[in-house]
């Protein structure tokens, strides 16, 4: 996975979901149903998970593993 496809904590939640709609499953797995919330348009992932008491490193790991899988499937 190239660095420009790596999800980081400073990225906007809505931008992540717009680029990779498949990430919704990860957000829901962590109980983040706030994707439709207006805050997702300006809140970073780090801010969002902090407000919900979610481990940033854990969700980043799961999101980036999913993105790597999606990108690998595109290359086949």
mmCIF file of the N, C-alpha and C atoms, coordinates in Angstrom:
data_MODEL
# 
_entry.id   MODEL 
# 
loop_
_atom_site.group_PDB 
_atom_site.id 
_atom_site.type_symbol 
_atom_site.label_atom_id 
_atom_site.label_alt_id 
_atom_site.label_comp_id 
_atom_site.label_asym_id 
_atom_site.label_entity_id 
_atom_site.label_seq_id 
_atom_site.pdbx_PDB_ins_code 
_atom_site.Cartn_x 
_atom_site.Cartn_y 
_atom_site.Cartn_z 
_atom_site.occupancy 
_atom_site.B_iso_or_equiv 
_atom_site.pdbx_formal_charge 
_atom_site.auth_seq_id 
_atom_site.auth_comp_id 
_atom_site.auth_asym_id 
_atom_site.auth_atom_id 
_atom_site.pdbx_PDB_model_num 
ATOM 1   N N  . UNK A 1 1  ? 0.857   -1.175 0.000   1.00 0.00 ? 1  UNK A N  1 
ATOM 2   C CA . UNK A 1 1  ? 0.000   0.000  0.000   1.00 0.00 ? 1  UNK A CA 1 
ATOM 3   C C  . UNK A 1 1  ? 0.895   1.226  0.000   1.00 0.00 ? 1  UNK A C  1 
ATOM 4   N N  . UNK A 1 2  ? 0.586   2.154  -0.875  1.00 0.00 ? 2  UNK A N  1 
ATOM 5   C CA . UNK A 1 2  ? 1.398   3.364  -0.922  1.00 0.00 ? 2  UNK A CA 1 
ATOM 6   C C  . UNK A 1 2  ? 0.993   4.318  0.185   1.00 0.00 ? 2  UNK A C  1 
ATOM 7   N N  . UNK A 1 3  ? 1.907   5.193  0.542   1.00 0.00 ? 3  UNK A N  1 
ATOM 8   C CA . UNK A 1 3  ? 1.662   6.118  1.643   1.00 0.00 ? 3  UNK A CA 1 
ATOM 9   C C  . UNK A 1 3  ? 0.450   7.013  1.408   1.00 0.00 ? 3  UNK A C  1 
ATOM 10  N N  . UNK A 1 4  ? 0.173   7.351  0.137   1.00 0.00 ? 4  UNK A N  1 
ATOM 11  C CA . UNK A 1 4  ? -0.959  8.242  -0.108  1.00 0.00 ? 4  UNK A CA 1 
ATOM 12  C C  . UNK A 1 4  ? -2.295  7.542  0.123   1.00 0.00 ? 4  UNK A C  1 
ATOM 13  N N  . UNK A 1 5  ? -2.302  6.234  0.303   1.00 0.00 ? 5  UNK A N  1 
ATOM 14  C CA . UNK A 1 5  ? -3.519  5.498  0.605   1.00 0.00 ? 5  UNK A CA 1 
ATOM 15  C C  . UNK A 1 5  ? -3.605  5.107  2.071   1.00 0.00 ? 5  UNK A C  1 
ATOM 16  N N  . UNK A 1 6  ? -2.644  5.512  2.862   1.00 0.00 ? 6  UNK A N  1 
ATOM 17  C CA . UNK A 1 6  ? -2.655  5.184  4.285   1.00 0.00 ? 6  UNK A CA 1 
ATOM 18  C C  . UNK A 1 6  ? -3.576  6.149  5.025   1.00 0.00 ? 6  UNK A C  1 
ATOM 19  N N  . UNK A 1 7  ? -4.468  5.586  5.819   1.00 0.00 ? 7  UNK A N  1 
ATOM 20  C CA . UNK A 1 7  ? -5.359  6.405  6.639   1.00 0.00 ? 7  UNK A CA 1 
ATOM 21  C C  . UNK A 1 7  ? -4.614  6.784  7.905   1.00 0.00 ? 7  UNK A C  1 
ATOM 22  N N  . UNK A 1 8  ? -4.688  8.069  8.262   1.00 0.00 ? 8  UNK A N  1 
ATOM 23  C CA . UNK A 1 8  ? -4.027  8.571  9.462   1.00 0.00 ? 8  UNK A CA 1 
ATOM 24  C C  . UNK A 1 8  ? -5.064  9.261  10.353  1.00 0.00 ? 8  UNK A C  1 
ATOM 25  N N  . UNK A 1 9  ? -4.704  9.465  11.587  1.00 0.00 ? 9  UNK A N  1 
ATOM 26  C CA . UNK A 1 9  ? -5.601  10.068 12.560  1.00 0.00 ? 9  UNK A CA 1 
ATOM 27  C C  . UNK A 1 9  ? -6.003  11.490 12.247  1.00 0.00 ? 9  UNK A C  1 
ATOM 28  N N  . UNK A 1 10 ? -5.200  12.192 11.459  1.00 0.00 ? 10 UNK A N  1 
ATOM 29  C CA . UNK A 1 10 ? -5.523  13.584 11.154  1.00 0.00 ? 10 UNK A CA 1 
ATOM 30  C C  . UNK A 1 10 ? -6.451  13.737 9.953   1.00 0.00 ? 10 UNK A C  1 
ATOM 31  N N  . UNK A 1 11 ? -6.796  12.621 9.335   1.00 0.00 ? 11 UNK A N  1 
ATOM 32  C CA . UNK A 1 11 ? -7.689  12.669 8.182   1.00 0.00 ? 11 UNK A CA 1 
ATOM 33  C C  . UNK A 1 11 ? -9.136  12.890 8.620   1.00 0.00 ? 11 UNK A C  1 
ATOM 34  N N  . UNK A 1 12 ? -9.872  13.559 7.777   1.00 0.00 ? 12 UNK A N  1 
ATOM 35  C CA . UNK A 1 12 ? -11.277 13.849 8.003   1.00 0.00 ? 12 UNK A CA 1 
ATOM 36  C C  . UNK A 1 12 ? -12.104 12.568 7.823   1.00 0.00 ? 12 UNK A C  1 
ATOM 37  N N  . UNK A 1 13 ? -13.006 12.312 8.742   1.00 0.00 ? 13 UNK A N  1 
ATOM 38  C CA . UNK A 1 13 ? -13.812 11.089 8.715   1.00 0.00 ? 13 UNK A CA 1 
ATOM 39  C C  . UNK A 1 13 ? -14.607 10.984 7.412   1.00 0.00 ? 13 UNK A C  1 
ATOM 40  N N  . UNK A 1 14 ? -15.260 12.052 7.033   1.00 0.00 ? 14 UNK A N  1 
ATOM 41  C CA . UNK A 1 14 ? -16.079 12.027 5.820   1.00 0.00 ? 14 UNK A CA 1 
ATOM 42  C C  . UNK A 1 14 ? -15.223 11.780 4.574   1.00 0.00 ? 14 UNK A C  1 
ATOM 43  N N  . UNK A 1 15 ? -14.010 12.334 4.544   1.00 0.00 ? 15 UNK A N  1 
ATOM 44  C CA . UNK A 1 15 ? -13.110 12.104 3.410   1.00 0.00 ? 15 UNK A CA 1 
ATOM 45  C C  . UNK A 1 15 ? -12.715 10.633 3.310   1.00 0.00 ? 15 UNK A C  1 
ATOM 46  N N  . UNK A 1 16 ? -12.482 10.003 4.450   1.00 0.00 ? 16 UNK A N  1 
ATOM 47  C CA . UNK A 1 16 ? -12.119 8.582  4.463   1.00 0.00 ? 16 UNK A CA 1 
ATOM 48  C C  . UNK A 1 16 ? -13.255 7.763  3.861   1.00 0.00 ? 16 UNK A C  1 
ATOM 49  N N  . UNK A 1 17 ? -14.468 8.006  4.331   1.00 0.00 ? 17 UNK A N  1 
ATOM 50  C CA . UNK A 1 17 ? -15.624 7.240  3.862   1.00 0.00 ? 17 UNK A CA 1 
ATOM 51  C C  . UNK A 1 17 ? -15.939 7.545  2.400   1.00 0.00 ? 17 UNK A C  1 
ATOM 52  N N  . UNK A 1 18 ? -15.727 8.774  1.979   1.00 0.00 ? 18 UNK A N  1 
ATOM 53  C CA . UNK A 1 18 ? -15.968 9.126  0.573   1.00 0.00 ? 18 UNK A CA 1 
ATOM 54  C C  . UNK A 1 18 ? -15.011 8.390  -0.353  1.00 0.00 ? 18 UNK A C  1 
ATOM 55  N N  . UNK A 1 19 ? -13.754 8.317  0.049   1.00 0.00 ? 19 UNK A N  1 
ATOM 56  C CA . UNK A 1 19 ? -12.753 7.650  -0.789  1.00 0.00 ? 19 UNK A CA 1 
ATOM 57  C C  . UNK A 1 19 ? -12.894 6.132  -0.718  1.00 0.00 ? 19 UNK A C  1 
ATOM 58  N N  . UNK A 1 20 ? -13.194 5.614  0.463   1.00 0.00 ? 20 UNK A N  1 
ATOM 59  C CA . UNK A 1 20 ? -13.320 4.172  0.675   1.00 0.00 ? 20 UNK A CA 1 
ATOM 60  C C  . UNK A 1 20 ? -14.628 3.868  1.405   1.00 0.00 ? 20 UNK A C  1 
ATOM 61  N N  . UNK A 1 21 ? -15.741 3.800  0.676   1.00 0.00 ? 21 UNK A N  1 
ATOM 62  C CA . UNK A 1 21 ? -17.030 3.520  1.329   1.00 0.00 ? 21 UNK A CA 1 
ATOM 63  C C  . UNK A 1 21 ? -17.040 2.203  2.109   1.00 0.00 ? 21 UNK A C  1 
ATOM 64  N N  . UNK A 1 22 ? -16.166 1.284  1.732   1.00 0.00 ? 22 UNK A N  1 
ATOM 65  C CA . UNK A 1 22 ? -16.085 -0.008 2.427   1.00 0.00 ? 22 UNK A CA 1 
ATOM 66  C C  . UNK A 1 22 ? -15.671 0.146  3.886   1.00 0.00 ? 22 UNK A C  1 
ATOM 67  N N  . UNK A 1 23 ? -15.076 1.287  4.226   1.00 0.00 ? 23 UNK A N  1 
ATOM 68  C CA . UNK A 1 23 ? -14.630 1.494  5.604   1.00 0.00 ? 23 UNK A CA 1 
ATOM 69  C C  . UNK A 1 23 ? -15.801 1.670  6.570   1.00 0.00 ? 23 UNK A C  1 
ATOM 70  N N  . UNK A 1 24 ? -16.990 1.892  6.036   1.00 0.00 ? 24 UNK A N  1 
ATOM 71  C CA . UNK A 1 24 ? -18.158 2.011  6.913   1.00 0.00 ? 24 UNK A CA 1 
ATOM 72  C C  . UNK A 1 24 ? -18.291 0.805  7.828   1.00 0.00 ? 24 UNK A C  1 
ATOM 73  N N  . UNK A 1 25 ? -17.966 -0.372 7.310   1.00 0.00 ? 25 UNK A N  1 
ATOM 74  C CA . UNK A 1 25 ? -18.080 -1.586 8.136   1.00 0.00 ? 25 UNK A CA 1 
ATOM 75  C C  . UNK A 1 25 ? -17.162 -1.516 9.346   1.00 0.00 ? 25 UNK A C  1 
ATOM 76  N N  . UNK A 1 26 ? -15.981 -0.950 9.187   1.00 0.00 ? 26 UNK A N  1 
ATOM 77  C CA . UNK A 1 26 ? -15.038 -0.817 10.306  1.00 0.00 ? 26 UNK A CA 1 
ATOM 78  C C  . UNK A 1 26 ? -15.563 0.219  11.300  1.00 0.00 ? 26 UNK A C  1 
ATOM 79  N N  . UNK A 1 27 ? -16.047 1.336  10.786  1.00 0.00 ? 27 UNK A N  1 
ATOM 80  C CA . UNK A 1 27 ? -16.590 2.358  11.679  1.00 0.00 ? 27 UNK A CA 1 
ATOM 81  C C  . UNK A 1 27 ? -17.748 1.799  12.506  1.00 0.00 ? 27 UNK A C  1 
ATOM 82  N N  . UNK A 1 28 ? -18.635 1.050  11.859  1.00 0.00 ? 28 UNK A N  1 
ATOM 83  C CA . UNK A 1 28 ? -19.770 0.471  12.576  1.00 0.00 ? 28 UNK A CA 1 
ATOM 84  C C  . UNK A 1 28 ? -19.315 -0.592 13.570  1.00 0.00 ? 28 UNK A C  1 
ATOM 85  N N  . UNK A 1 29 ? -18.286 -1.348 13.211  1.00 0.00 ? 29 UNK A N  1 
ATOM 86  C CA . UNK A 1 29 ? -17.739 -2.367 14.114  1.00 0.00 ? 29 UNK A CA 1 
ATOM 87  C C  . UNK A 1 29 ? -17.272 -1.735 15.425  1.00 0.00 ? 29 UNK A C  1 
ATOM 88  N N  . UNK A 1 30 ? -16.758 -0.524 15.336  1.00 0.00 ? 30 UNK A N  1 
ATOM 89  C CA . UNK A 1 30 ? -16.277 0.185  16.520  1.00 0.00 ? 30 UNK A CA 1 
ATOM 90  C C  . UNK A 1 30 ? -17.367 1.040  17.177  1.00 0.00 ? 30 UNK A C  1 
ATOM 91  N N  . UNK A 1 31 ? -18.575 0.945  16.673  1.00 0.00 ? 31 UNK A N  1 
ATOM 92  C CA . UNK A 1 31 ? -19.668 1.697  17.261  1.00 0.00 ? 31 UNK A CA 1 
ATOM 93  C C  . UNK A 1 31 ? -19.714 3.154  16.850  1.00 0.00 ? 31 UNK A C  1 
ATOM 94  N N  . UNK A 1 32 ? -19.037 3.475  15.765  1.00 0.00 ? 32 UNK A N  1 
ATOM 95  C CA . UNK A 1 32 ? -19.047 4.856  15.270  1.00 0.00 ? 32 UNK A CA 1 
ATOM 96  C C  . UNK A 1 32 ? -20.131 4.997  14.207  1.00 0.00 ? 32 UNK A C  1 
ATOM 97  N N  . UNK A 1 33 ? -21.324 5.250  14.643  1.00 0.00 ? 33 UNK A N  1 
ATOM 98  C CA . UNK A 1 33 ? -22.423 5.459  13.726  1.00 0.00 ? 33 UNK A CA 1 
ATOM 99  C C  . UNK A 1 33 ? -22.569 6.916  13.349  1.00 0.00 ? 33 UNK A C  1 
ATOM 100 N N  . UNK A 1 34 ? -21.596 7.700  13.708  1.00 0.00 ? 34 UNK A N  1 
ATOM 101 C CA . UNK A 1 34 ? -21.674 9.152  13.502  1.00 0.00 ? 34 UNK A CA 1 
ATOM 102 C C  . UNK A 1 34 ? -21.255 9.564  12.095  1.00 0.00 ? 34 UNK A C  1 
ATOM 103 N N  . UNK A 1 35 ? -21.133 8.621  11.195  1.00 0.00 ? 35 UNK A N  1 
ATOM 104 C CA . UNK A 1 35 ? -20.696 8.946  9.837   1.00 0.00 ? 35 UNK A CA 1 
ATOM 105 C C  . UNK A 1 35 ? -21.652 9.953  9.206   1.00 0.00 ? 35 UNK A C  1 
ATOM 106 N N  . UNK A 1 36 ? -22.935 9.831  9.475   1.00 0.00 ? 36 UNK A N  1 
ATOM 107 C CA . UNK A 1 36 ? -23.907 10.764 8.941   1.00 0.00 ? 36 UNK A CA 1 
ATOM 108 C C  . UNK A 1 36 ? -24.021 12.048 9.747   1.00 0.00 ? 36 UNK A C  1 
ATOM 109 N N  . UNK A 1 37 ? -23.333 12.105 10.860  1.00 0.00 ? 37 UNK A N  1 
ATOM 110 C CA . UNK A 1 37 ? -23.362 13.272 11.735  1.00 0.00 ? 37 UNK A CA 1 
ATOM 111 C C  . UNK A 1 37 ? -22.627 14.433 11.064  1.00 0.00 ? 37 UNK A C  1 
ATOM 112 N N  . UNK A 1 38 ? -23.108 15.649 11.265  1.00 0.00 ? 38 UNK A N  1 
ATOM 113 C CA . UNK A 1 38 ? -22.454 16.806 10.646  1.00 0.00 ? 38 UNK A CA 1 
ATOM 114 C C  . UNK A 1 38 ? -21.014 16.973 11.108  1.00 0.00 ? 38 UNK A C  1 
ATOM 115 N N  . UNK A 1 39 ? -20.673 16.469 12.290  1.00 0.00 ? 39 UNK A N  1 
ATOM 116 C CA . UNK A 1 39 ? -19.298 16.604 12.793  1.00 0.00 ? 39 UNK A CA 1 
ATOM 117 C C  . UNK A 1 39 ? -18.304 15.826 11.940  1.00 0.00 ? 39 UNK A C  1 
ATOM 118 N N  . UNK A 1 40 ? -18.767 14.775 11.273  1.00 0.00 ? 40 UNK A N  1 
ATOM 119 C CA . UNK A 1 40 ? -17.842 13.981 10.458  1.00 0.00 ? 40 UNK A CA 1 
ATOM 120 C C  . UNK A 1 40 ? -17.294 14.765 9.272   1.00 0.00 ? 40 UNK A C  1 
ATOM 121 N N  . UNK A 1 41 ? -17.933 15.874 8.938   1.00 0.00 ? 41 UNK A N  1 
ATOM 122 C CA . UNK A 1 41 ? -17.449 16.671 7.813   1.00 0.00 ? 41 UNK A CA 1 
ATOM 123 C C  . UNK A 1 41 ? -16.265 17.553 8.184   1.00 0.00 ? 41 UNK A C  1 
ATOM 124 N N  . UNK A 1 42 ? -16.070 17.785 9.476   1.00 0.00 ? 42 UNK A N  1 
ATOM 125 C CA . UNK A 1 42 ? -14.936 18.622 9.883   1.00 0.00 ? 42 UNK A CA 1 
ATOM 126 C C  . UNK A 1 42 ? -14.063 17.983 10.958  1.00 0.00 ? 42 UNK A C  1 
ATOM 127 N N  . UNK A 1 43 ? -14.519 16.878 11.525  1.00 0.00 ? 43 UNK A N  1 
ATOM 128 C CA . UNK A 1 43 ? -13.790 16.233 12.612  1.00 0.00 ? 43 UNK A CA 1 
ATOM 129 C C  . UNK A 1 43 ? -12.766 15.242 12.061  1.00 0.00 ? 43 UNK A C  1 
ATOM 130 N N  . UNK A 1 44 ? -11.586 15.233 12.652  1.00 0.00 ? 44 UNK A N  1 
ATOM 131 C CA . UNK A 1 44 ? -10.590 14.252 12.249  1.00 0.00 ? 44 UNK A CA 1 
ATOM 132 C C  . UNK A 1 44 ? -10.930 12.906 12.875  1.00 0.00 ? 44 UNK A C  1 
ATOM 133 N N  . UNK A 1 45 ? -10.360 11.864 12.336  1.00 0.00 ? 45 UNK A N  1 
ATOM 134 C CA . UNK A 1 45 ? -10.566 10.533 12.897  1.00 0.00 ? 45 UNK A CA 1 
ATOM 135 C C  . UNK A 1 45 ? -10.114 10.490 14.352  1.00 0.00 ? 45 UNK A C  1 
ATOM 136 N N  . UNK A 1 46 ? -8.965  11.089 14.646  1.00 0.00 ? 46 UNK A N  1 
ATOM 137 C CA . UNK A 1 46 ? -8.452  11.107 16.022  1.00 0.00 ? 46 UNK A CA 1 
ATOM 138 C C  . UNK A 1 46 ? -9.429  11.799 16.968  1.00 0.00 ? 46 UNK A C  1 
ATOM 139 N N  . UNK A 1 47 ? -10.001 12.909 16.531  1.00 0.00 ? 47 UNK A N  1 
ATOM 140 C CA . UNK A 1 47 ? -10.974 13.620 17.366  1.00 0.00 ? 47 UNK A CA 1 
ATOM 141 C C  . UNK A 1 47 ? -12.232 12.783 17.586  1.00 0.00 ? 47 UNK A C  1 
ATOM 142 N N  . UNK A 1 48 ? -12.694 12.152 16.509  1.00 0.00 ? 48 UNK A N  1 
ATOM 143 C CA . UNK A 1 48 ? -13.907 11.351 16.599  1.00 0.00 ? 48 UNK A CA 1 
ATOM 144 C C  . UNK A 1 48 ? -13.772 10.161 17.527  1.00 0.00 ? 48 UNK A C  1 
ATOM 145 N N  . UNK A 1 49 ? -12.662 9.441  17.411  1.00 0.00 ? 49 UNK A N  1 
ATOM 146 C CA . UNK A 1 49 ? -12.504 8.258  18.266  1.00 0.00 ? 49 UNK A CA 1 
ATOM 147 C C  . UNK A 1 49 ? -12.250 8.660  19.713  1.00 0.00 ? 49 UNK A C  1 
ATOM 148 N N  . UNK A 1 50 ? -11.577 9.788  19.910  1.00 0.00 ? 50 UNK A N  1 
ATOM 149 C CA . UNK A 1 50 ? -11.343 10.262 21.273  1.00 0.00 ? 50 UNK A CA 1 
ATOM 150 C C  . UNK A 1 50 ? -12.678 10.566 21.962  1.00 0.00 ? 50 UNK A C  1 
ATOM 151 N N  . UNK A 1 51 ? -13.597 11.180 21.235  1.00 0.00 ? 51 UNK A N  1 
ATOM 152 C CA . UNK A 1 51 ? -14.902 11.534 21.799  1.00 0.00 ? 51 UNK A CA 1 
ATOM 153 C C  . UNK A 1 51 ? -15.713 10.290 22.169  1.00 0.00 ? 51 UNK A C  1 
ATOM 154 N N  . UNK A 1 52 ? -15.395 9.165  21.526  1.00 0.00 ? 52 UNK A N  1 
ATOM 155 C CA . UNK A 1 52 ? -16.122 7.922  21.773  1.00 0.00 ? 52 UNK A CA 1 
ATOM 156 C C  . UNK A 1 52 ? -15.319 6.922  22.601  1.00 0.00 ? 52 UNK A C  1 
ATOM 157 N N  . UNK A 1 53 ? -14.130 7.312  23.047  1.00 0.00 ? 53 UNK A N  1 
ATOM 158 C CA . UNK A 1 53 ? -13.311 6.431  23.874  1.00 0.00 ? 53 UNK A CA 1 
ATOM 159 C C  . UNK A 1 53 ? -12.785 5.216  23.139  1.00 0.00 ? 53 UNK A C  1 
ATOM 160 N N  . UNK A 1 54 ? -12.498 5.383  21.858  1.00 0.00 ? 54 UNK A N  1 
ATOM 161 C CA . UNK A 1 54 ? -12.010 4.282  21.021  1.00 0.00 ? 54 UNK A CA 1 
ATOM 162 C C  . UNK A 1 54 ? -10.507 4.409  20.837  1.00 0.00 ? 54 UNK A C  1 
ATOM 163 N N  . UNK A 1 55 ? -9.835  3.271  20.817  1.00 0.00 ? 55 UNK A N  1 
ATOM 164 C CA . UNK A 1 55 ? -8.384  3.218  20.628  1.00 0.00 ? 55 UNK A CA 1 
ATOM 165 C C  . UNK A 1 55 ? -8.041  3.587  19.185  1.00 0.00 ? 55 UNK A C  1 
ATOM 166 N N  . UNK A 1 56 ? -7.382  4.726  18.992  1.00 0.00 ? 56 UNK A N  1 
ATOM 167 C CA . UNK A 1 56 ? -7.024  5.203  17.663  1.00 0.00 ? 56 UNK A CA 1 
ATOM 168 C C  . UNK A 1 56 ? -6.145  4.204  16.924  1.00 0.00 ? 56 UNK A C  1 
ATOM 169 N N  . UNK A 1 57 ? -5.143  3.661  17.591  1.00 0.00 ? 57 UNK A N  1 
ATOM 170 C CA . UNK A 1 57 ? -4.234  2.716  16.930  1.00 0.00 ? 57 UNK A CA 1 
ATOM 171 C C  . UNK A 1 57 ? -4.976  1.481  16.435  1.00 0.00 ? 57 UNK A C  1 
ATOM 172 N N  . UNK A 1 58 ? -5.924  0.991  17.204  1.00 0.00 ? 58 UNK A N  1 
ATOM 173 C CA . UNK A 1 58 ? -6.672  -0.208 16.820  1.00 0.00 ? 58 UNK A CA 1 
ATOM 174 C C  . UNK A 1 58 ? -7.528  0.039  15.584  1.00 0.00 ? 58 UNK A C  1 
ATOM 175 N N  . UNK A 1 59 ? -8.254  1.157  15.556  1.00 0.00 ? 59 UNK A N  1 
ATOM 176 C CA . UNK A 1 59 ? -9.102  1.425  14.397  1.00 0.00 ? 59 UNK A CA 1 
ATOM 177 C C  . UNK A 1 59 ? -8.262  1.752  13.165  1.00 0.00 ? 59 UNK A C  1 
ATOM 178 N N  . UNK A 1 60 ? -7.142  2.450  13.359  1.00 0.00 ? 60 UNK A N  1 
ATOM 179 C CA . UNK A 1 60 ? -6.247  2.718  12.223  1.00 0.00 ? 60 UNK A CA 1 
ATOM 180 C C  . UNK A 1 60 ? -5.716  1.419  11.633  1.00 0.00 ? 60 UNK A C  1 
ATOM 181 N N  . UNK A 1 61 ? -5.349  0.487  12.492  1.00 0.00 ? 61 UNK A N  1 
ATOM 182 C CA . UNK A 1 61 ? -4.854  -0.809 12.016  1.00 0.00 ? 61 UNK A CA 1 
ATOM 183 C C  . UNK A 1 61 ? -5.911  -1.500 11.170  1.00 0.00 ? 61 UNK A C  1 
ATOM 184 N N  . UNK A 1 62 ? -7.141  -1.551 11.670  1.00 0.00 ? 62 UNK A N  1 
ATOM 185 C CA . UNK A 1 62 ? -8.216  -2.229 10.943  1.00 0.00 ? 62 UNK A CA 1 
ATOM 186 C C  . UNK A 1 62 ? -8.570  -1.500 9.647   1.00 0.00 ? 62 UNK A C  1 
ATOM 187 N N  . UNK A 1 63 ? -8.630  -0.183 9.692   1.00 0.00 ? 63 UNK A N  1 
ATOM 188 C CA . UNK A 1 63 ? -8.929  0.583  8.482   1.00 0.00 ? 63 UNK A CA 1 
ATOM 189 C C  . UNK A 1 63 ? -7.855  0.381  7.419   1.00 0.00 ? 63 UNK A C  1 
ATOM 190 N N  . UNK A 1 64 ? -6.588  0.455  7.824   1.00 0.00 ? 64 UNK A N  1 
ATOM 191 C CA . UNK A 1 64 ? -5.506  0.325  6.848   1.00 0.00 ? 64 UNK A CA 1 
ATOM 192 C C  . UNK A 1 64 ? -5.357  -1.091 6.321   1.00 0.00 ? 64 UNK A C  1 
ATOM 193 N N  . UNK A 1 65 ? -5.680  -2.086 7.128   1.00 0.00 ? 65 UNK A N  1 
ATOM 194 C CA . UNK A 1 65 ? -5.688  -3.465 6.620   1.00 0.00 ? 65 UNK A CA 1 
ATOM 195 C C  . UNK A 1 65 ? -6.769  -3.624 5.552   1.00 0.00 ? 65 UNK A C  1 
ATOM 196 N N  . UNK A 1 66 ? -7.923  -3.028 5.776   1.00 0.00 ? 66 UNK A N  1 
ATOM 197 C CA . UNK A 1 66 ? -8.999  -3.088 4.796   1.00 0.00 ? 66 UNK A CA 1 
ATOM 198 C C  . UNK A 1 66 ? -8.596  -2.376 3.509   1.00 0.00 ? 66 UNK A C  1 
ATOM 199 N N  . UNK A 1 67 ? -8.007  -1.200 3.633   1.00 0.00 ? 67 UNK A N  1 
ATOM 200 C CA . UNK A 1 67 ? -7.569  -0.440 2.461   1.00 0.00 ? 67 UNK A CA 1 
ATOM 201 C C  . UNK A 1 67 ? -6.517  -1.212 1.671   1.00 0.00 ? 67 UNK A C  1 
ATOM 202 N N  . UNK A 1 68 ? -5.600  -1.847 2.355   1.00 0.00 ? 68 UNK A N  1 
ATOM 203 C CA . UNK A 1 68 ? -4.574  -2.652 1.679   1.00 0.00 ? 68 UNK A CA 1 
ATOM 204 C C  . UNK A 1 68 ? -5.227  -3.780 0.899   1.00 0.00 ? 68 UNK A C  1 
ATOM 205 N N  . UNK A 1 69 ? -6.232  -4.408 1.488   1.00 0.00 ? 69 UNK A N  1 
ATOM 206 C CA . UNK A 1 69 ? -6.949  -5.492 0.799   1.00 0.00 ? 69 UNK A CA 1 
ATOM 207 C C  . UNK A 1 69 ? -7.678  -4.973 -0.443  1.00 0.00 ? 69 UNK A C  1 
ATOM 208 N N  . UNK A 1 70 ? -8.332  -3.829 -0.301  1.00 0.00 ? 70 UNK A N  1 
ATOM 209 C CA . UNK A 1 70 ? -9.049  -3.227 -1.429  1.00 0.00 ? 70 UNK A CA 1 
ATOM 210 C C  . UNK A 1 70 ? -8.074  -2.877 -2.555  1.00 0.00 ? 70 UNK A C  1 
ATOM 211 N N  . UNK A 1 71 ? -6.965  -2.256 -2.200  1.00 0.00 ? 71 UNK A N  1 
ATOM 212 C CA . UNK A 1 71 ? -5.966  -1.873 -3.204  1.00 0.00 ? 71 UNK A CA 1 
ATOM 213 C C  . UNK A 1 71 ? -5.357  -3.090 -3.881  1.00 0.00 ? 71 UNK A C  1 
ATOM 214 N N  . UNK A 1 72 ? -5.116  -4.159 -3.128  1.00 0.00 ? 72 UNK A N  1 
ATOM 215 C CA . UNK A 1 72 ? -4.550  -5.382 -3.706  1.00 0.00 ? 72 UNK A CA 1 
ATOM 216 C C  . UNK A 1 72 ? -5.532  -6.007 -4.688  1.00 0.00 ? 72 UNK A C  1 
ATOM 217 N N  . UNK A 1 73 ? -6.806  -5.976 -4.366  1.00 0.00 ? 73 UNK A N  1 
ATOM 218 C CA . UNK A 1 73 ? -7.819  -6.535 -5.267  1.00 0.00 ? 73 UNK A CA 1 
ATOM 219 C C  . UNK A 1 73 ? -7.924  -5.730 -6.546  1.00 0.00 ? 73 UNK A C  1 
ATOM 220 N N  . UNK A 1 74 ? -7.731  -4.408 -6.457  1.00 0.00 ? 74 UNK A N  1 
ATOM 221 C CA . UNK A 1 74 ? -7.765  -3.550 -7.643  1.00 0.00 ? 74 UNK A CA 1 
ATOM 222 C C  . UNK A 1 74 ? -6.604  -3.867 -8.587  1.00 0.00 ? 74 UNK A C  1 
ATOM 223 N N  . UNK A 1 75 ? -5.475  -4.264 -8.020  1.00 0.00 ? 75 UNK A N  1 
ATOM 224 C CA . UNK A 1 75 ? -4.283  -4.534 -8.820  1.00 0.00 ? 75 UNK A CA 1 
ATOM 225 C C  . UNK A 1 75 ? -4.335  -5.876 -9.537  1.00 0.00 ? 75 UNK A C  1 
ATOM 226 N N  . UNK A 1 76 ? -5.244  -6.740 -9.128  1.00 0.00 ? 76 UNK A N  1 
ATOM 227 C CA . UNK A 1 76 ? -5.313  -8.073 -9.749  1.00 0.00 ? 76 UNK A CA 1 
ATOM 228 C C  . UNK A 1 76 ? -6.009  -8.047 -11.074 1.00 0.00 ? 76 UNK A C  1 
# 
